[in-house]
Amino acid sequence: SGIGPSEGDTNIIREEGESVTLSCTYETNSNDIYLYWYRQYPNREPEYLLYKGTRSWSSSKDIPDGFQSTTSQSSTELTIVKAALSDSALYYCALRVGAQ
């Protein structure tokens, strides 16, 4: 299994108020997949934003206000609906495979 940023998606610059979509592509043979997003501000610990299941496991939980997330068979997207200066950070995607 592996996950990483989509091509060309490592440094995205937007005007305030615009929407921003970050995406990661992943590869795994499992059908029981959780896709996580974290945000990290400089000199701070990464903080958990949300997870969304995909393939056979399509739950999502407590998506925070101002964010949307979509998943497909091979990718996950995080959308910041109206970007603010305070959204400037490093964003991580993570993949967890459930019990087989």
C-alpha positions in Angstrom: 0.0 0.0 0.0 1.2 3.5 -0.7 -0.2 7.1 -0.7 1.3 10.4 -1.9 0.5 13.8 -3.3 -0.9 13.9 -6.8 1.4 15.2 -9.6 2.1 18.9 -9.2 0.1 19.2 -6.0 2.9 19.9 -3.6 2.7 23.7 -3.4 -0.6 25.4 -4.1 -1.1 29.1 -4.0 -4.6 30.7 -4.0 -6.2 34.1 -3.3 -8.1 34.4 0.0 -11.8 33.5 -0.5 -11.1 31.0 -3.3 -11.5 27.3 -2.9 -8.5 25.0 -2.8 -8.5 21.3 -3.5 -5.6 19.1 -2.4 -5.4 15.6 -3.7 -3.5 12.4 -3.0 -3.4 9.2 -5.0 -3.1 5.8 -3.3 -2.5 2.2 -4.2 -3.7 -0.8 -2.2 -5.5 -4.1 -2.8 -7.7 -3.8 0.3 -11.4 -2.8 0.1 -11.5 -1.6 3.7 -9.8 1.8 3.5 -9.7 4.9 5.6 -8.2 8.0 4.2 -7.1 10.7 6.6 -6.1 14.3 6.3 -3.9 16.2 8.7 -2.7 19.8 8.9 0.6 21.0 10.3 1.5 24.6 11.0 5.2 25.6 11.2 6.8 24.4 14.5 3.6 22.7 15.6 2.5 19.1 15.7 0.3 17.8 12.9 -3.4 18.0 13.8 -6.1 15.6 12.6 -8.7 17.1 10.3 -10.9 14.3 9.1 -11.2 10.8 7.7 -13.3 9.3 5.0 -13.7 5.7 4.2 -13.8 4.4 0.6 -14.3 1.3 -1.6 -16.4 -1.0 0.6 -16.2 1.3 3.7 -17.9 4.6 2.8 -18.3 6.3 6.2 -17.1 9.7 7.0 -17.1 11.4 10.4 -17.4 14.9 11.6 -16.1 16.7 8.5 -15.2 20.1 10.0 -16.9 23.3 8.8 -15.3 24.8 5.7 -13.9 21.5 4.5 -15.1 18.9 2.0 -13.6 15.6 1.1 -14.2 13.1 -1.7 -12.7 9.7 -2.3 -12.4 7.5 -5.3 -11.0 4.0 -6.0 -7.5 5.5 -6.2 -7.5 9.1 -4.8 -8.7 11.3 -2.0 -9.3 15.0 -2.2 -9.5 17.7 0.5 -11.3 20.9 -0.4 -11.0 24.1 1.7 -14.1 25.9 0.6 -13.1 29.5 1.2 -9.4 29.7 1.8 -8.2 32.1 4.4 -4.6 33.1 5.3 -4.9 30.9 8.4 -5.3 27.9 6.1 -1.6 28.3 5.0 -0.1 25.1 6.3 1.4 21.7 5.3 -1.3 19.1 4.7 -0.8 15.4 4.9 -2.9 12.5 3.6 -2.6 9.1 5.2 -4.0 5.7 4.4 -5.1 3.1 6.9 -6.2 -0.4 5.8 -8.8 -2.0 8.0 -8.9 -5.6 9.2 -8.7 -8.1 6.3 
